[in-house]
Amino acid sequence: MVTTRRSSLEIMADMLRAGGTKTAMMYGGNLSYSQTVKYLKHLVSSGLLEAEATARGRNLFHLTPKGQKFLEIVEAVEEMTADAA
């Protein structure tokens, strides 16, 4: 079995699928804390995620309509290329 590195698009899609807290996205994306912070900044600044502060001072991350569209496109591409693998 040949393993390959995931692309940034695959990592971002995994994080968007996990959603919720920073920890959930870290585990969902199988990333270190510093990688998670880097990708979260990119996802929020790109308008794919928005942060909501909770009463406990934590952030919950929600998929934006743009993020939903991005995820749908990535999943469609993954589905099309799965047959080729």
C-alpha positions in Angstrom: 0.0 0.0 0.0 1.3 3.4 -1.0 0.7 6.3 1.3 0.9 9.9 0.1 0.8 13.2 1.9 -2.5 14.9 2.1 -2.9 18.2 0.2 -3.8 21.4 2.0 -7.2 21.1 0.5 -7.7 17.6 1.9 -6.6 18.8 5.4 -8.9 21.9 5.3 -11.8 19.7 4.2 -11.1 17.3 7.1 -11.1 20.2 9.5 -14.4 21.6 8.1 -16.0 18.2 8.4 -15.0 18.0 12.0 -16.2 21.6 12.9 -17.0 22.8 16.4 -14.0 23.4 18.7 -10.4 23.9 17.9 -9.7 20.5 19.5 -12.3 18.7 17.4 -10.8 20.2 14.3 -7.3 19.3 15.4 -8.3 15.6 15.9 -10.5 15.6 12.8 -7.6 16.9 10.7 -5.0 14.7 12.5 -2.8 17.8 13.1 -0.6 19.2 15.7 -1.7 22.2 17.7 0.5 24.6 15.7 -0.7 23.2 12.4 -4.3 23.6 13.5 -3.8 27.2 14.5 -2.2 27.9 11.1 -5.0 26.3 9.2 -7.7 27.9 11.4 -6.4 31.3 10.7 -6.5 30.6 7.0 -10.0 29.1 7.0 -11.4 32.1 9.0 -9.6 34.7 6.9 -10.8 33.0 3.7 -14.4 33.2 5.0 -14.8 29.4 5.1 -15.3 29.4 8.9 -16.5 31.9 11.4 -15.7 32.0 15.1 -18.3 32.5 17.8 -17.2 33.2 21.3 -18.9 31.2 24.0 -19.8 32.3 27.5 -16.8 30.3 28.7 -14.4 32.4 26.6 -13.8 29.6 24.0 -14.4 29.8 20.3 -16.8 27.6 18.4 -16.2 27.5 14.7 -19.1 27.4 12.2 -19.1 26.6 8.5 -20.1 29.6 6.4 -22.1 29.3 3.2 -18.8 29.7 1.3 -17.3 27.0 3.5 -20.2 24.7 2.7 -19.7 25.2 -1.0 -16.0 24.6 -0.7 -16.6 21.3 1.1 -19.2 20.2 -1.5 -16.7 20.9 -4.3 -13.9 19.0 -2.5 -16.1 16.0 -1.8 -17.3 16.0 -5.4 -13.7 15.9 -6.6 -12.8 13.2 -4.1 -15.7 11.1 -5.4 -14.7 11.5 -9.0 -11.1 10.6 -8.3 -11.9 7.7 -6.1 -12.8 5.6 -9.1 -9.4 6.3 -10.6 -7.4 5.0 -7.6 
